[in-house]
Amino acid sequence: MVVNCNRIFKKKLREIKKSLKRCAPCPQLDIIYIKKNTASEIYIAKKTKVAQELGIKINTHTFKRNINPDNIIATCNSLNQDPNCTGYFIQLPIREEFHKAKVLDRISAIKDVDGLSSENLGKSIKGDPLAIRPATVEAVIAVLRNLKIQSKSKKVTIINDSNLIGKPLAGYLLSRGATITICNEFTKDLKAHTKHADIVVTAVGKAGLIRADMISNNSVIIDVGITKVKGKITGDVDTKSVAKKAKAVTPVPNGIGPLTVICLFENLLKLRKLQQNNLK
């Protein structure tokens, strides 16, 4: 079965609109964008479109590619103190020198809508229920909840070891009783790790990585990978063959990607609630 992620997206959109009616003033999202590539601009455009539909104010702070990390740090410090900014994020990817300057850690945890500061990542890995997790992780969790999949006692293989997906997702699932295997580029015999898994989450960006012969019957396959083949967007999973064997598989495109965008705005509302609780 191919999961209807559009239905999950629309449900979340309705829920956020309801929450916003009870939320005054309306949250504001800020984006720090260091000019990188067309793909990043497409992601920002998608987030802006959803923000407009929700009636959420969005500000984009755009910088040239050769900007000094100190300038970005100064912008982070300013947004951390700005009472109008509910949450913000730095559009990834960014240059290595920004990572070396620990720019992501300059984002206040209470405004870290992407959940990528060390404080929020630490909470995510520990399974802290108050953690702001990366929106991609929340999108994966949303699919599992929609399918009514309980994590307890499930064998889960995650093909990604990044701070954006693999580590925080593993922390969440571990805290709920799952048995986790994390694979990366150095993993030998990937099939041995996917074949007996109840849930496989792949986020590599390698077309056709997961085939039907690599999974078990009635498993759940969540495809977070994105790549282009002959001008067409595709994921890591051979969806056509896998759908015949798996209990459920998410499609690419129109799968986890749009869910990631809507989950970002869920995170924004969580931040607003945390900020209001801190003022009490």
N, C-alpha and C positions, 0 to 999 in steps of 0.2 A: 504494500500500500504506500502510495506517495502522500505525505502529509500535506494537508491544505494549510500552509502557513499564512496565507492571506486571511483566512477566517480568524486565526489567532491574532493577527495584526489588527483587524477591525474591532475585535472584542476589546483589546487593550486600548485602542483609540477611544472607544466609547467610555471605558472606565476612567481614562484620564480626563476626558471632557467633563464627566460628572464630578470628579475630584476638584477640577479647576473652578467649578461653580461655587465651591465652598472655600476657595482659596483666595484670600485677598491680602495684599496686592498680588497680581499675577506674577509668577516666577519669571526671571530673566536669565537667559542662557548666553554666555559669551564664548567665543571661539578664538583661539590664537592660531593663526595660520602662517607658517613660514613657507613661501612659495616653493613647491616641490615638483608636482606633476599634475597632469590632467585628472588622474583618478582621484586625487585628494579633493580637487575642486568639485568633482561629481558627488563625492560623499557629502561635502558641505552643502551643496545645492539640495540634496535629498533631505538633510536635516532641517534646512531652512524651510523647505516646502511643508514638512510636517509641523514645524513650529508655527507657521502661518495658519495652518488649518486649526491648530489648537488655540491660536490667539496668544501665543507666548512670544514675548519680545526677544529677538536674537541680535547680538552684536558680533561682528567679525572684525578682529584686529589683524590686518594683513601686513606681513613684513617681507622684504626682499630676501632672496636665498642666502646672501652673504651677511645677513644680520649677525651681530655679535650676541652670544648667549646672554651677556649682561643686560642687553636691552629687553630680552624676553623675561629674564628674571625680574627686571623692574616692572614689567607689565603684570607679571604674576603678583608681585607685592601690592601693586595698585588695586588689582581685582580682589585680592584677599581682604582689602580694607573697604571696598566699595559696597555700601549697603544695598545698592540696587541690583548687584550681581548675586543671583542665587547660587549659580554654579558655572564652572567653565572647564574647558579642556584644551589641550594642545593637539591639533590635528596631526596624526601620525601618517607616514613615517617622518622622522626628523634626522638630521645629520648626527654622526657619532659624537661630535664635540658637545652637542646638547645633552647627550646621555652622560658624558664625562663630567659636565658641569652640574649634573644632577638636577636639571631643570624641572623634571616632573615632580621632584620632591619639594619644589618651591610652591606647589599648589596646596593650599590649605585643605586638610582632610575633610573639613566641613563644607568645602566648595568643590571637591574633587569628583565631578560628575562621571568621569571615566573610570574611577576606582584604581588609578595606577600609581598613586603616591605610595611610598613604603609603608606608611601607617595603614592605609586601606588594604594594600596587598597582604600585609601581615595578618590583619583581621580576617581577610578572605581565606587565606591558607589555613588559619586556625578554625575556620568554620563559624566565626562570630556572626550571629544573626543581625547585628547592627552594621556590619561591613557594607560599604558601597562596592559592589562587585562590577567588573567591566561589563559593559552592555552586551558584548558577545556572549559572555558566560550566562547572563540573565536570559538571553534569547534561547540558549540551549536548555536551560532550566524550564523556560516557558513551554517548550515542545514536550519535554518529559511530563510536565504537569498536565498538559492538554491530553496526552496519551494515557494519563493516570498510571504512570510507571513509578513504582516505589523503588528507591535506591537501595534499601536495606537488602543485604546478601547478594546484590547483583554484581557480576563481574564486568568491569568497565575498562575498555582500552581507549586511551586518549592519545591520538597521534599528533602531539604538539606539546612542547615543554616551555612555552613562553609565559611571561608575566601577564600577557593579555588574555590568554585562553587556558592553556594547560594547567599551570600551577593553581590559579584561583578556582578553576572548575574542580580539580582534584581535591582541594581543600573542602569545598562544599559537599561533594559526594562522599568523601571519607567521613565527614562529620555526621552523615546520615546512614552509615553502615555499609557502604559499598566497598568492594575490593578493587583497588585501582592499579592499572598498569599504564605507565607513561612511556610512549615511544618517541624517538627523535631520529635525526639523520644518521646516527650511529647504530641504530637498532638492527640487529641481524635477524633474518627470517621473520619479517613482519607478519606473515600469515599465521605463524605459530601463536602470535599474541591476539590476533583478531578472530581466529577461527572458532574459539570457544567463548568469546565474550558475549554477554547479554546485550551490552550497549557498546557501540563504537562511535567515537567522536573524532572526526578527522579534519585537520586544518593545516594543510600543507601547501596547497596550490599546485598540485601535480595531477593532471587529468588522467582518469582511469586507474588511479592508485588502488582503489578498492573494487574488487570484482566479486561476483556471486560465489566463486569457489573459495573466497577468503573469509566468508561469514557463516554463522550457524543459522539454522532454521529459526524463524520467529524472533530474530534479534532486532534491535532498533539501531538504525544507522543515521547519524546526524552529520551532515556534510557542511562544513564551514569553509572549505577551500574554494578559492576563486582563481581561475586562470582563463586565458583566451586561447582557443584553438581555431585556426582559420577564421579569425574575426568574431567568433561566437564565444560568449561567456559559458564556462562549464565549471563543475566542481571536481572534487577528488574521487567521486563515486561514479561508477558505471550504473547510473540510476535504472536504466531499462532492465538490465539483468538482475540487479540487486532487489528491485521492487517485487520480483516474482518469488523471491525466497525470504526476504526479511518481513518482519511484522510491520515495520514502518521505515521509510527513508525520506529525508527532507530533500527537496529539489534544489537545483541551482540552474538558472537564477530563480528569483521569487521564493526564496526559502528563508534561511537564517538572516540574510542581509537586511531586508526590510524590518525584520523583528528586532535586529540590533538597534536600528534607528528609534523605534518606538520605545524600546527598553531604556534608551538613553534619557528619554523624557520621564519615564517612571523614576529613574534615578534622581532626576531634577526635583521631582515632588518629594522623594525621600529626604533629600537634602533640606528642602524647605521645612519639612516636619522636624528634622533634627535641630535645625537652627531655631525654630520656634520653641522647642522643648528646652533648649539651652538658655533661652531668655526668661524662662519661668522660674 
